[in-house]
Amino acid sequence: MPQETKAHGFEPPQWEGRIIRPADAAELRGLLEAAFDYRGDVTLELRDGTRIEGFVINREAHGANPYLEMFPKDKPGTRVIAYEEIVTVAFTGEDTAFGKSWEGWSEKSEELRRAEAERVRAEAEARGDL
């Protein structure tokens, strides 16, 4: 989602540590959308009992065969998993961006820019250029 379309100042729900067994396909779609937006690893439990931990990088929630794609934590490459195979979603990794707002990022970036400008000014002054 482009930054200009995000609702700045709104903090999404904290998913970290939650384990959810969706009740139906609609709840699963919503949950996997949250897993896609999550900035940490998730662990999926499949119908056959397999657990896969990794980072969700893509999903196709519409169409005849919805699926998601993830980087498994323990194997190279990507893995495609059909939505119909997923029974539980656990938000197991740290959400590295939770609590960090756009405004906070902008303010920190501006502070760094000002500090760099001051450093360059001081160096130029020390050389006698100013």
N, C-alpha and C positions, 0 to 999 in steps of 0.2 A: 504494500500500500504506500503510495507516495506520501512524503512528510506533510505536504500541504493539505492532504485530505484527512489527516489524523486529528482527533479531538485532543489538542494539547491541553494539559492540565488535568486530564482524566486518567486516573490510574486504573489499569485493568485488574481483574481479580488475581490474587496470588495463587498460582497453581502448584508451586513447589511443595513436594511432599504429599500431594493428594494422590489417592489411588481410587479409580472410579470404574465400576462395572456398569456400562450403559444399559438401560432398560429396553431400548429399541433402536432401530436404524437411524431415526432422526436424532436421538440423543448421541449416538455414536458419531454421526456426521459433525455435529456441533463440537463434540469433544476432540475429534481429530483436527478440526479447524483450529481449536485452541492449542493443540500439540504442534501444529505447523507454525503458529505465531510464537510459541514458547522459545526462549533463548537458552535452553538447556536440553540435556538428554531426557528422553522418555523411555520407559520400559513397556513393551507391549506383550501381553499374554495372548497366545493364539489358541484356537479351539483344540489343537492337539497337545496343549500343555507347554509348548515351547515358549520361552521368554527371550525377547530380543531387545537389547538396550542400544540406544543410539540417538542420533539427531535427525529429526524429520526435515527433509529438504524440499519436498514437493508432494502434492496430492492432486488427485482428480476425483472430486466428490460427486460429479454428475456423470451420467451416462449409464450404460448397461452394467459395467464392471468397475465400480469405484475402487481406487487404490491409493496408497501413499508410498512414497519412496524415502528411504532413510539411509544414513551412513551408520552401519552397525559399529558399535564401540570395539568389538573384538575381531573384526574382519575388514580387510581392505575392500574398497569399492562400495557399491550401493546395493540395496535390496528393495525389491518391490513387493508390497504386501497388500492383498485384497482386503478391503474393509470387512467383508463377510467372514474373514478368518480371525478378526480381532475381537476378544471378549473382555479384556481389561486394559486400561491405559493408566500408567503410573508416571507421574512427573517426578522422576528420580534425580535428575541432575540439577545443579544450582542454576537458577535463572539469573544470569550475570547482569542483565539489564533492569531487573525489577527495582522500582523505586527511583529510577533515573529518568527524569522528565526531559522533554525537549528544552524547556526553559533553563533547567540546570546545565544541560550541555551547552547551550548558547552562552550562558553567563560564564562558564569556565573557559570556553573558547575565546571570548572577548578579553578575559583576564590574561590569558596566555598571549594574545595578540598585543595587548598593552605592555606586558612585561618584555616581550621581544622588541617592541619599538623603543622602550626605555633603554634596553641593553645596547641596541644599535646606536642610539643617540649618545650614550655615555662613551662608547668606543670612539665615535666620530669626534666627540669633544676632547677625549684624551689624545687623539692624533692631531688635534688643532684644526680639524676640518670645520668645526662650528664655532 
